[in-house]
Amino acid sequence: MHADILDEAAEREQQLIEIALANRPKPVMTFTGICHWCNEPIDKGHFCSDECRTDHERMVWAERQRSVA
Ligand SMILES: [Zn+2]
């Protein structure tokens, strides 16, 4: 009984975290012609590759966590 309630609470908490991550505001960026992460020249968007986008998002996320804590 108790274990079920704890499992349910943990599951709900995990869902809330996922929703928060999905809804977090995207950093506002202007087009500069270079990748925001590695400074490669690009034609459109803000990153030259998905890797750069992911690395940049992780950095922004980590920075935000630090400023909150
Ligand atoms: Zn890049």
N, CA, C, O and the ligand as a Tripos MOL2 file, in Angstrom:
@<TRIPOS>MOLECULE
protein
  277   275    70     0     0
PROTEIN
NO_CHARGES

@<TRIPOS>ATOM
      1 N           0.8410   -1.2120    0.0000 N.3       1 MET1
      2 CA          0.0000    0.0000    0.0000 C.3       1 MET1
      3 C           0.8660    1.2480    0.0000 C.2       1 MET1
      4 O           0.7490    2.1150   -0.8660 O.2       1 MET1
      5 N           1.7550    1.3150    1.0170 N.am      2 HIS2
      6 CA          2.6300    2.4920    1.0820 C.3       2 HIS2
      7 C           3.5340    2.5810   -0.1410 C.2       2 HIS2
      8 O           3.7550    3.6580   -0.6940 O.2       2 HIS2
      9 N           4.0530    1.4230   -0.5500 N.am      3 ALA3
     10 CA          4.9660    1.4160   -1.6920 C.3       3 ALA3
     11 C           4.2560    1.9320   -2.9440 C.2       3 ALA3
     12 O           4.8370    2.6710   -3.7390 O.2       3 ALA3
     13 N           2.9930    1.5320   -3.1100 N.am      4 ASP4
     14 CA          2.2430    1.9870   -4.2850 C.3       4 ASP4
     15 C           2.1170    3.5060   -4.2930 C.2       4 ASP4
     16 O           2.2820    4.1550   -5.3260 O.2       4 ASP4
     17 N           1.8210    4.0580   -3.1140 N.am      5 ILE5
     18 CA          1.6500    5.5150   -3.0410 C.3       5 ILE5
     19 C           2.9640    6.2200   -3.3720 C.2       5 ILE5
     20 O           2.9750    7.2210   -4.0880 O.2       5 ILE5
     21 N           4.0670    5.6930   -2.8500 N.am      6 LEU6
     22 CA          5.3680    6.3020   -3.1270 C.3       6 LEU6
     23 C           5.7030    6.2120   -4.6060 C.2       6 LEU6
     24 O           6.1970    7.1710   -5.2000 O.2       6 LEU6
     25 N           5.4280    5.0380   -5.2040 N.am      7 ASP7
     26 CA          5.7020    4.8740   -6.6310 C.3       7 ASP7
     27 C           4.9080    5.8860   -7.4450 C.2       7 ASP7
     28 O           5.4210    6.4880   -8.3890 O.2       7 ASP7
     29 N           3.6670    6.0590   -7.0680 N.am      8 GLU8
     30 CA          2.8030    6.9690   -7.8030 C.3       8 GLU8
     31 C           3.3170    8.4060   -7.6750 C.2       8 GLU8
     32 O           3.3260    9.1570   -8.6500 O.2       8 GLU8
     33 N           3.7340    8.7690   -6.4950 N.am      9 ALA9
     34 CA          4.2490   10.1160   -6.2710 C.3       9 ALA9
     35 C           5.5120   10.3510   -7.0860 C.2       9 ALA9
     36 O           5.6860   11.4110   -7.6870 O.2       9 ALA9
     37 N           6.3880    9.3570   -7.1020 N.am     10 ALA10
     38 CA          7.6320    9.4890   -7.8660 C.3      10 ALA10
     39 C           7.3310    9.6050   -9.3490 C.2      10 ALA10
     40 O           7.9670   10.3730  -10.0700 O.2      10 ALA10
     41 N           6.3500    8.8290   -9.7920 N.am     11 GLU11
     42 CA          5.9810    8.8650  -11.2030 C.3      11 GLU11
     43 C           5.4270   10.2380  -11.5770 C.2      11 GLU11
     44 O           5.7440   10.7830  -12.6340 O.2      11 GLU11
     45 N           4.5960   10.7840  -10.6940 N.am     12 ARG12
     46 CA          3.9970   12.0890  -10.9620 C.3      12 ARG12
     47 C           5.0890   13.1670  -10.9710 C.2      12 ARG12
     48 O           5.0700   14.0770  -11.8000 O.2      12 ARG12
     49 N           6.0320   13.0510  -10.0450 N.am     13 GLU13
     50 CA          7.1130   14.0300   -9.9870 C.3      13 GLU13
     51 C           7.9270   13.9850  -11.2810 C.2      13 GLU13
     52 O           8.3010   15.0200  -11.8310 O.2      13 GLU13
     53 N           8.1930   12.7730  -11.7510 N.am     14 GLN14
     54 CA          8.9520   12.6160  -12.9950 C.3      14 GLN14
     55 C           8.2100   13.2590  -14.1610 C.2      14 GLN14
     56 O           8.8240   13.8900  -15.0220 O.2      14 GLN14
     57 N           6.8960   13.0990  -14.1890 N.am     15 GLN15
     58 CA          6.1000   13.7050  -15.2630 C.3      15 GLN15
     59 C           6.1930   15.2270  -15.1980 C.2      15 GLN15
     60 O           6.3310   15.8880  -16.2270 O.2      15 GLN15
     61 N           6.1180   15.7760  -13.9980 N.am     16 LEU16
     62 CA          6.1980   17.2330  -13.8470 C.3      16 LEU16
     63 C           7.5440   17.7470  -14.3260 C.2      16 LEU16
     64 O           7.6230   18.7980  -14.9610 O.2      16 LEU16
     65 N           8.6090   17.0030  -14.0190 N.am     17 ILE17
     66 CA          9.9410   17.4070  -14.4670 C.3      17 ILE17
     67 C          10.0040   17.4020  -15.9880 C.2      17 ILE17
     68 O          10.5430   18.3230  -16.6030 O.2      17 ILE17
     69 N           9.4430   16.3480  -16.5910 N.am     18 GLU18
     70 CA          9.4750   16.2640  -18.0540 C.3      18 GLU18
     71 C           8.6820   17.3950  -18.6860 C.2      18 GLU18
     72 O           9.1030   17.9590  -19.6960 O.2      18 GLU18
     73 N           7.5360   17.7330  -18.0990 N.am     19 ILE19
     74 CA          6.7250   18.8400  -18.6270 C.3      19 ILE19
     75 C           7.4960   20.1480  -18.4910 C.2      19 ILE19
     76 O           7.5070   20.9690  -19.4090 O.2      19 ILE19
     77 N           8.1390   20.3360  -17.3440 N.am     20 ALA20
     78 CA          8.9010   21.5690  -17.1310 C.3      20 ALA20
     79 C          10.0340   21.6870  -18.1360 C.2      20 ALA20
     80 O          10.2970   22.7730  -18.6520 O.2      20 ALA20
     81 N          10.6990   20.5880  -18.4140 N.am     21 LEU21
     82 CA         11.7960   20.6140  -19.3760 C.3      21 LEU21
     83 C          11.2740   20.9120  -20.7830 C.2      21 LEU21
     84 O          11.8920   21.6580  -21.5420 O.2      21 LEU21
     85 N          10.1270   20.3180  -21.1150 N.am     22 ALA22
     86 CA          9.5740   20.5030  -22.4620 C.3      22 ALA22
     87 C           9.0870   21.9290  -22.6620 C.2      22 ALA22
     88 O           9.1430   22.4600  -23.7710 O.2      22 ALA22
     89 N           8.6050   22.5530  -21.5780 N.am     23 ASN23
     90 CA          8.0100   23.8860  -21.6990 C.3      23 ASN23
     91 C           8.9750   25.0100  -21.3670 C.2      23 ASN23
     92 O           8.6030   26.1810  -21.4300 O.2      23 ASN23
     93 N          10.2070   24.6730  -21.0150 N.am     24 ARG24
     94 CA         11.0980   25.7500  -20.5930 C.3      24 ARG24
     95 C          11.3320   26.7120  -21.7580 C.2      24 ARG24
     96 O          11.4440   26.2830  -22.9070 O.2      24 ARG24
     97 N          11.4040   27.9810  -21.4710 N.am     25 PRO25
     98 CA         11.5500   28.9570  -22.5440 C.3      25 PRO25
     99 C          12.8490   28.7780  -23.2970 C.2      25 PRO25
    100 O          13.8990   28.5150  -22.7110 O.2      25 PRO25
    101 N          12.7560   28.9280  -24.6230 N.am     26 LYS26
    102 CA         13.9570   28.8380  -25.4360 C.3      26 LYS26
    103 C          14.7300   30.1480  -25.3270 C.2      26 LYS26
    104 O          14.1370   31.2250  -25.2790 O.2      26 LYS26
    105 N          16.0560   30.0470  -25.2880 N.am     27 PRO27
    106 CA         16.8260   31.2830  -25.2400 C.3      27 PRO27
    107 C          16.5720   32.1220  -26.4810 C.2      27 PRO27
    108 O          16.5160   31.6090  -27.5990 O.2      27 PRO27
    109 N          16.4210   33.4000  -26.2660 N.am     28 VAL28
    110 CA         16.1780   34.2910  -27.3980 C.3      28 VAL28
    111 C          17.5160   34.5930  -28.0640 C.2      28 VAL28
    112 O          18.4580   35.0550  -27.4210 O.2      28 VAL28
    113 N          17.5800   34.3210  -29.3800 N.am     29 MET29
    114 CA         18.8410   34.5300  -30.0870 C.3      29 MET29
    115 C          18.5640   35.1620  -31.4370 C.2      29 MET29
    116 O          17.5640   34.8490  -32.0820 O.2      29 MET29
    117 N          19.4250   36.0290  -31.8530 N.am     30 THR30
    118 CA         19.3050   36.6330  -33.1640 C.3      30 THR30
    119 C          20.2340   35.9090  -34.1300 C.2      30 THR30
    120 O          21.2330   35.3130  -33.7270 O.2      30 THR30
    121 N          19.8800   35.9720  -35.4300 N.am     31 PHE31
    122 CA         20.7060   35.3260  -36.4290 C.3      31 PHE31
    123 C          21.9810   36.1360  -36.6440 C.2      31 PHE31
    124 O          21.9250   37.3230  -36.9640 O.2      31 PHE31
    125 N          23.1150   35.4950  -36.4680 N.am     32 THR32
    126 CA         24.3920   36.1930  -36.5840 C.3      32 THR32
    127 C          25.2260   35.6770  -37.7480 C.2      32 THR32
    128 O          26.2370   36.2840  -38.1030 O.2      32 THR32
    129 N          24.8030   34.5420  -38.3570 N.am     33 GLY33
    130 CA         25.5650   33.9740  -39.4530 C.3      33 GLY33
    131 C          26.6540   33.0150  -38.9840 C.2      33 GLY33
    132 O          27.3450   32.4020  -39.7970 O.2      33 GLY33
    133 N          26.7990   32.8910  -37.6750 N.am     34 ILE34
    134 CA         27.7570   31.9090  -37.1560 C.3      34 ILE34
    135 C          27.0830   31.0610  -36.0860 C.2      34 ILE34
    136 O          26.1280   31.4830  -35.4350 O.2      34 ILE34
    137 N          27.6120   29.8560  -35.9290 N.am     35 CYS35
    138 CA         27.1110   28.9550  -34.8980 C.3      35 CYS35
    139 C          27.3310   29.5790  -33.5260 C.2      35 CYS35
    140 O          28.4210   30.0600  -33.2180 O.2      35 CYS35
    141 N          26.2790   29.5630  -32.7050 N.am     36 HIS36
    142 CA         26.3780   30.1700  -31.3740 C.3      36 HIS36
    143 C          27.3040   29.3850  -30.4590 C.2      36 HIS36
    144 O          27.7220   29.8840  -29.4140 O.2      36 HIS36
    145 N          27.6240   28.1570  -30.8510 N.am     37 TRP37
    146 CA         28.4240   27.3180  -29.9580 C.3      37 TRP37
    147 C          29.8960   27.2780  -30.3940 C.2      37 TRP37
    148 O          30.7920   27.4560  -29.5680 O.2      37 TRP37
    149 N          30.1470   27.0430  -31.7020 N.am     38 CYS38
    150 CA         31.5310   26.8460  -32.1380 C.3      38 CYS38
    151 C          31.9900   27.9060  -33.1550 C.2      38 CYS38
    152 O          33.1220   27.8710  -33.6380 O.2      38 CYS38
    153 N          31.0710   28.8640  -33.4740 N.am     39 ASN39
    154 CA         31.4170   29.9790  -34.3590 C.3      39 ASN39
    155 C          31.6750   29.5730  -35.8080 C.2      39 ASN39
    156 O          32.3180   30.3140  -36.5520 O.2      39 ASN39
    157 N          31.1770   28.3970  -36.2190 N.am     40 GLU40
    158 CA         31.2230   28.0250  -37.6300 C.3      40 GLU40
    159 C          30.2890   28.9300  -38.4210 C.2      40 GLU40
    160 O          29.2010   29.2450  -37.9370 O.2      40 GLU40
    161 N          30.6690   29.3550  -39.6070 N.am     41 PRO41
    162 CA         29.7300   30.1100  -40.4430 C.3      41 PRO41
    163 C          28.5470   29.2350  -40.8430 C.2      41 PRO41
    164 O          28.7340   28.0800  -41.2240 O.2      41 PRO41
    165 N          27.3130   29.7830  -40.7590 N.am     42 ILE42
    166 CA         26.1120   29.0340  -41.1290 C.3      42 ILE42
    167 C          25.1890   29.9260  -41.9390 C.2      42 ILE42
    168 O          25.2540   31.1520  -41.8450 O.2      42 ILE42
    169 N          24.3170   29.2940  -42.7480 N.am     43 ASP43
    170 CA         23.3980   30.0420  -43.6060 C.3      43 ASP43
    171 C          22.1250   30.4370  -42.8780 C.2      43 ASP43
    172 O          21.5620   31.5050  -43.1180 O.2      43 ASP43
    173 N          21.6800   29.5630  -41.9840 N.am     44 LYS44
    174 CA         20.4270   29.8450  -41.2860 C.3      44 LYS44
    175 C          20.4530   29.1800  -39.9250 C.2      44 LYS44
    176 O          21.3050   28.3400  -39.6390 O.2      44 LYS44
    177 N          19.4980   29.5740  -39.0870 N.am     45 GLY45
    178 CA         19.4210   29.0060  -37.7590 C.3      45 GLY45
    179 C          20.4870   29.5820  -36.8510 C.2      45 GLY45
    180 O          21.0420   30.6470  -37.1230 O.2      45 GLY45
    181 N          20.7720   28.8690  -35.7650 N.am     46 HIS46
    182 CA         21.7080   29.3800  -34.7750 C.3      46 HIS46
    183 C          22.8760   28.4490  -34.5270 C.2      46 HIS46
    184 O          23.8400   28.8110  -33.8520 O.2      46 HIS46
    185 N          22.7840   27.2250  -35.0860 N.am     47 PHE47
    186 CA         23.8310   26.2330  -34.8370 C.3      47 PHE47
    187 C          24.1790   25.5070  -36.1250 C.2      47 PHE47
    188 O          23.3340   25.3680  -37.0100 O.2      47 PHE47
    189 N          25.4210   25.0440  -36.2370 N.am     48 CYS48
    190 CA         25.8490   24.3420  -37.4380 C.3      48 CYS48
    191 C          25.4400   22.8780  -37.3790 C.2      48 CYS48
    192 O          25.4070   22.2100  -38.4120 O.2      48 CYS48
    193 N          25.1280   22.3680  -36.1980 N.am     49 SER49
    194 CA         24.7860   20.9560  -36.0740 C.3      49 SER49
    195 C          23.9330   20.7240  -34.8370 C.2      49 SER49
    196 O          23.8400   21.5810  -33.9590 O.2      49 SER49
    197 N          23.3130   19.5500  -34.7820 N.am     50 ASP50
    198 CA         22.5130   19.1970  -33.6110 C.3      50 ASP50
    199 C          23.3780   19.0920  -32.3670 C.2      50 ASP50
    200 O          22.9320   19.4050  -31.2630 O.2      50 ASP50
    201 N          24.6270   18.6460  -32.5500 N.am     51 GLU51
    202 CA         25.5320   18.5260  -31.4060 C.3      51 GLU51
    203 C          25.7380   19.8930  -30.7590 C.2      51 GLU51
    204 O          25.6820   20.0300  -29.5370 O.2      51 GLU51
    205 N          25.9760   20.9040  -31.6000 N.am     52 CYS52
    206 CA         26.1920   22.2440  -31.0650 C.3      52 CYS52
    207 C          24.9400   22.7520  -30.3650 C.2      52 CYS52
    208 O          25.0220   23.3660  -29.3020 O.2      52 CYS52
    209 N          23.7730   22.4910  -30.9690 N.am     53 ARG53
    210 CA         22.5250   22.9250  -30.3580 C.3      53 ARG53
    211 C          22.3720   22.2820  -28.9890 C.2      53 ARG53
    212 O          22.0440   22.9520  -28.0090 O.2      53 ARG53
    213 N          22.6160   20.9670  -28.9290 N.am     54 THR54
    214 CA         22.4480   20.2360  -27.6730 C.3      54 THR54
    215 C          23.4330   20.7310  -26.6240 C.2      54 THR54
    216 O          23.0600   20.9590  -25.4740 O.2      54 THR54
    217 N          24.6910   20.8980  -27.0220 N.am     55 ASP55
    218 CA         25.7040   21.3660  -26.0730 C.3      55 ASP55
    219 C          25.3460   22.7510  -25.5440 C.2      55 ASP55
    220 O          25.4840   23.0290  -24.3520 O.2      55 ASP55
    221 N          24.8850   23.6110  -26.4410 N.am     56 HIS56
    222 CA         24.5180   24.9620  -26.0390 C.3      56 HIS56
    223 C          23.3240   24.9390  -25.0930 C.2      56 HIS56
    224 O          23.3040   25.6540  -24.0910 O.2      56 HIS56
    225 N          22.3210   24.1110  -25.4170 N.am     57 GLU57
    226 CA         21.1460   24.0370  -24.5580 C.3      57 GLU57
    227 C          21.5240   23.5440  -23.1680 C.2      57 GLU57
    228 O          21.0200   24.0430  -22.1620 O.2      57 GLU57
    229 N          22.4320   22.5430  -23.1210 N.am     58 ARG58
    230 CA         22.8800   22.0340  -21.8240 C.3      58 ARG58
    231 C          23.5580   23.1360  -21.0250 C.2      58 ARG58
    232 O          23.3350   23.2640  -19.8210 O.2      58 ARG58
    233 N          24.3780   23.9230  -21.6900 N.am     59 MET59
    234 CA         25.1000   24.9920  -21.0170 C.3      59 MET59
    235 C          24.1120   26.0230  -20.4690 C.2      59 MET59
    236 O          24.2250   26.4530  -19.3210 O.2      59 MET59
    237 N          23.1330   26.4200  -21.3090 N.am     60 VAL60
    238 CA         22.1390   27.4020  -20.8770 C.3      60 VAL60
    239 C          21.3590   26.8640  -19.6880 C.2      60 VAL60
    240 O          21.0970   27.5860  -18.7260 O.2      60 VAL60
    241 N          20.9930   25.5930  -19.7630 N.am     61 TRP61
    242 CA         20.2270   24.9530  -18.6940 C.3      61 TRP61
    243 C          21.0440   24.9330  -17.3980 C.2      61 TRP61
    244 O          20.5250   25.2490  -16.3270 O.2      61 TRP61
    245 N          22.3180   24.5630  -17.5020 N.am     62 ALA62
    246 CA         23.1930   24.4920  -16.3310 C.3      62 ALA62
    247 C          23.3720   25.8840  -15.7190 C.2      62 ALA62
    248 O          23.3510   26.0400  -14.4980 O.2      62 ALA62
    249 N          23.5450   26.8840  -16.5700 N.am     63 GLU63
    250 CA         23.7010   28.2620  -16.0950 C.3      63 GLU63
    251 C          22.4650   28.6860  -15.3190 C.2      63 GLU63
    252 O          22.5560   29.2990  -14.2550 O.2      63 GLU63
    253 N          21.3030   28.3460  -15.8760 N.am     64 ARG64
    254 CA         20.0550   28.7380  -15.2300 C.3      64 ARG64
    255 C          19.9260   28.0540  -13.8730 C.2      64 ARG64
    256 O          19.5170   28.6800  -12.8950 O.2      64 ARG64
    257 N          20.2780   26.7570  -13.8140 N.am     65 GLN65
    258 CA         20.1960   26.0330  -12.5510 C.3      65 GLN65
    259 C          21.1060   26.6900  -11.5140 C.2      65 GLN65
    260 O          20.7370   26.8150  -10.3470 O.2      65 GLN65
    261 N          22.2820   27.1020  -11.9450 N.am     66 ARG66
    262 CA         23.2330   27.6990  -11.0070 C.3      66 ARG66
    263 C          22.6890   29.0290  -10.4720 C.2      66 ARG66
    264 O          22.8300   29.3210   -9.2850 O.2      66 ARG66
    265 N          22.0710   29.8320  -11.3380 N.am     67 SER67
    266 CA         21.5840   31.1340  -10.8970 C.3      67 SER67
    267 C          20.3780   30.9840   -9.9850 C.2      67 SER67
    268 O          20.1200   31.8460   -9.1460 O.2      67 SER67
    269 N          19.6330   29.8840  -10.1460 N.am     68 VAL68
    270 CA         18.4750   29.6490   -9.2840 C.3      68 VAL68
    271 C          18.9310   29.1900   -7.9080 C.2      68 VAL68
    272 O          18.3650   29.5990   -6.8950 O.2      68 VAL68
    273 N          19.9560   28.3390   -7.8690 N.am     69 ALA69
    274 CA         20.3850   27.7300   -6.6090 C.3      69 ALA69
    275 C          21.1500   28.7010   -5.7110 C.2      69 ALA69
    276 O          21.5730   28.3270   -4.6170 O.2      69 ALA69
    277 ZN         28.6880   24.6490  -34.2680 Zn       70 ZN70
@<TRIPOS>BOND
     1     1     2 1
     2     2     3 1
     3     3     4 2
     4     3     5 am
     5     5     6 1
     6     6     7 1
     7     7     8 2
     8     7     9 am
     9     9    10 1
    10    10    11 1
    11    11    12 2
    12    11    13 am
    13    13    14 1
    14    14    15 1
    15    15    16 2
    16    15    17 am
    17    17    18 1
    18    18    19 1
    19    19    20 2
    20    19    21 am
    21    21    22 1
    22    22    23 1
    23    23    24 2
    24    23    25 am
    25    25    26 1
    26    26    27 1
    27    27    28 2
    28    27    29 am
    29    29    30 1
    30    30    31 1
    31    31    32 2
    32    31    33 am
    33    33    34 1
    34    34    35 1
    35    35    36 2
    36    35    37 am
    37    37    38 1
    38    38    39 1
    39    39    40 2
    40    39    41 am
    41    41    42 1
    42    42    43 1
    43    43    44 2
    44    43    45 am
    45    45    46 1
    46    46    47 1
    47    47    48 2
    48    47    49 am
    49    49    50 1
    50    50    51 1
    51    51    52 2
    52    51    53 am
    53    53    54 1
    54    54    55 1
    55    55    56 2
    56    55    57 am
    57    57    58 1
    58    58    59 1
    59    59    60 2
    60    59    61 am
    61    61    62 1
    62    62    63 1
    63    63    64 2
    64    63    65 am
    65    65    66 1
    66    66    67 1
    67    67    68 2
    68    67    69 am
    69    69    70 1
    70    70    71 1
    71    71    72 2
    72    71    73 am
    73    73    74 1
    74    74    75 1
    75    75    76 2
    76    75    77 am
    77    77    78 1
    78    78    79 1
    79    79    80 2
    80    79    81 am
    81    81    82 1
    82    82    83 1
    83    83    84 2
    84    83    85 am
    85    85    86 1
    86    86    87 1
    87    87    88 2
    88    87    89 am
    89    89    90 1
    90    90    91 1
    91    91    92 2
    92    91    93 am
    93    93    94 1
    94    94    95 1
    95    95    96 2
    96    95    97 am
    97    97    98 1
    98    98    99 1
    99    99   100 2
   100    99   101 am
   101   101   102 1
   102   102   103 1
   103   103   104 2
   104   103   105 am
   105   105   106 1
   106   106   107 1
   107   107   108 2
   108   107   109 am
   109   109   110 1
   110   110   111 1
   111   111   112 2
   112   111   113 am
   113   113   114 1
   114   114   115 1
   115   115   116 2
   116   115   117 am
   117   117   118 1
   118   118   119 1
   119   119   120 2
   120   119   121 am
   121   121   122 1
   122   122   123 1
   123   123   124 2
   124   123   125 am
   125   125   126 1
   126   126   127 1
   127   127   128 2
   128   127   129 am
   129   129   130 1
   130   130   131 1
   131   131   132 2
   132   131   133 am
   133   133   134 1
   134   134   135 1
   135   135   136 2
   136   135   137 am
   137   137   138 1
   138   138   139 1
   139   139   140 2
   140   139   141 am
   141   141   142 1
   142   142   143 1
   143   143   144 2
   144   143   145 am
   145   145   146 1
   146   146   147 1
   147   147   148 2
   148   147   149 am
   149   149   150 1
   150   150   151 1
   151   151   152 2
   152   151   153 am
   153   153   154 1
   154   154   155 1
   155   155   156 2
   156   155   157 am
   157   157   158 1
   158   158   159 1
   159   159   160 2
   160   159   161 am
   161   161   162 1
   162   162   163 1
   163   163   164 2
   164   163   165 am
   165   165   166 1
   166   166   167 1
   167   167   168 2
   168   167   169 am
   169   169   170 1
   170   170   171 1
   171   171   172 2
   172   171   173 am
   173   173   174 1
   174   174   175 1
   175   175   176 2
   176   175   177 am
   177   177   178 1
   178   178   179 1
   179   179   180 2
   180   179   181 am
   181   181   182 1
   182   182   183 1
   183   183   184 2
   184   183   185 am
   185   185   186 1
   186   186   187 1
   187   187   188 2
   188   187   189 am
   189   189   190 1
   190   190   191 1
   191   191   192 2
   192   191   193 am
   193   193   194 1
   194   194   195 1
   195   195   196 2
   196   195   197 am
   197   197   198 1
   198   198   199 1
   199   199   200 2
   200   199   201 am
   201   201   202 1
   202   202   203 1
   203   203   204 2
   204   203   205 am
   205   205   206 1
   206   206   207 1
   207   207   208 2
   208   207   209 am
   209   209   210 1
   210   210   211 1
   211   211   212 2
   212   211   213 am
   213   213   214 1
   214   214   215 1
   215   215   216 2
   216   215   217 am
   217   217   218 1
   218   218   219 1
   219   219   220 2
   220   219   221 am
   221   221   222 1
   222   222   223 1
   223   223   224 2
   224   223   225 am
   225   225   226 1
   226   226   227 1
   227   227   228 2
   228   227   229 am
   229   229   230 1
   230   230   231 1
   231   231   232 2
   232   231   233 am
   233   233   234 1
   234   234   235 1
   235   235   236 2
   236   235   237 am
   237   237   238 1
   238   238   239 1
   239   239   240 2
   240   239   241 am
   241   241   242 1
   242   242   243 1
   243   243   244 2
   244   243   245 am
   245   245   246 1
   246   246   247 1
   247   247   248 2
   248   247   249 am
   249   249   250 1
   250   250   251 1
   251   251   252 2
   252   251   253 am
   253   253   254 1
   254   254   255 1
   255   255   256 2
   256   255   257 am
   257   257   258 1
   258   258   259 1
   259   259   260 2
   260   259   261 am
   261   261   262 1
   262   262   263 1
   263   263   264 2
   264   263   265 am
   265   265   266 1
   266   266   267 1
   267   267   268 2
   268   267   269 am
   269   269   270 1
   270   270   271 1
   271   271   272 2
   272   271   273 am
   273   273   274 1
   274   274   275 1
   275   275   276 2
@<TRIPOS>SUBSTRUCTURE
     1 MET1         2 RESIDUE 1 A MET
     2 HIS2         6 RESIDUE 1 A HIS
     3 ALA3        10 RESIDUE 1 A ALA
     4 ASP4        14 RESIDUE 1 A ASP
     5 ILE5        18 RESIDUE 1 A ILE
     6 LEU6        22 RESIDUE 1 A LEU
     7 ASP7        26 RESIDUE 1 A ASP
     8 GLU8        30 RESIDUE 1 A GLU
     9 ALA9        34 RESIDUE 1 A ALA
    10 ALA10       38 RESIDUE 1 A ALA
    11 GLU11       42 RESIDUE 1 A GLU
    12 ARG12       46 RESIDUE 1 A ARG
    13 GLU13       50 RESIDUE 1 A GLU
    14 GLN14       54 RESIDUE 1 A GLN
    15 GLN15       58 RESIDUE 1 A GLN
    16 LEU16       62 RESIDUE 1 A LEU
    17 ILE17       66 RESIDUE 1 A ILE
    18 GLU18       70 RESIDUE 1 A GLU
    19 ILE19       74 RESIDUE 1 A ILE
    20 ALA20       78 RESIDUE 1 A ALA
    21 LEU21       82 RESIDUE 1 A LEU
    22 ALA22       86 RESIDUE 1 A ALA
    23 ASN23       90 RESIDUE 1 A ASN
    24 ARG24       94 RESIDUE 1 A ARG
    25 PRO25       98 RESIDUE 1 A PRO
    26 LYS26      102 RESIDUE 1 A LYS
    27 PRO27      106 RESIDUE 1 A PRO
    28 VAL28      110 RESIDUE 1 A VAL
    29 MET29      114 RESIDUE 1 A MET
    30 THR30      118 RESIDUE 1 A THR
    31 PHE31      122 RESIDUE 1 A PHE
    32 THR32      126 RESIDUE 1 A THR
    33 GLY33      130 RESIDUE 1 A GLY
    34 ILE34      134 RESIDUE 1 A ILE
    35 CYS35      138 RESIDUE 1 A CYS
    36 HIS36      142 RESIDUE 1 A HIS
    37 TRP37      146 RESIDUE 1 A TRP
    38 CYS38      150 RESIDUE 1 A CYS
    39 ASN39      154 RESIDUE 1 A ASN
    40 GLU40      158 RESIDUE 1 A GLU
    41 PRO41      162 RESIDUE 1 A PRO
    42 ILE42      166 RESIDUE 1 A ILE
    43 ASP43      170 RESIDUE 1 A ASP
    44 LYS44      174 RESIDUE 1 A LYS
    45 GLY45      178 RESIDUE 1 A GLY
    46 HIS46      182 RESIDUE 1 A HIS
    47 PHE47      186 RESIDUE 1 A PHE
    48 CYS48      190 RESIDUE 1 A CYS
    49 SER49      194 RESIDUE 1 A SER
    50 ASP50      198 RESIDUE 1 A ASP
    51 GLU51      202 RESIDUE 1 A GLU
    52 CYS52      206 RESIDUE 1 A CYS
    53 ARG53      210 RESIDUE 1 A ARG
    54 THR54      214 RESIDUE 1 A THR
    55 ASP55      218 RESIDUE 1 A ASP
    56 HIS56      222 RESIDUE 1 A HIS
    57 GLU57      226 RESIDUE 1 A GLU
    58 ARG58      230 RESIDUE 1 A ARG
    59 MET59      234 RESIDUE 1 A MET
    60 VAL60      238 RESIDUE 1 A VAL
    61 TRP61      242 RESIDUE 1 A TRP
    62 ALA62      246 RESIDUE 1 A ALA
    63 GLU63      250 RESIDUE 1 A GLU
    64 ARG64      254 RESIDUE 1 A ARG
    65 GLN65      258 RESIDUE 1 A GLN
    66 ARG66      262 RESIDUE 1 A ARG
    67 SER67      266 RESIDUE 1 A SER
    68 VAL68      270 RESIDUE 1 A VAL
    69 ALA69      274 RESIDUE 1 A ALA
    70 ZN70       277 GROUP 0 **** ****
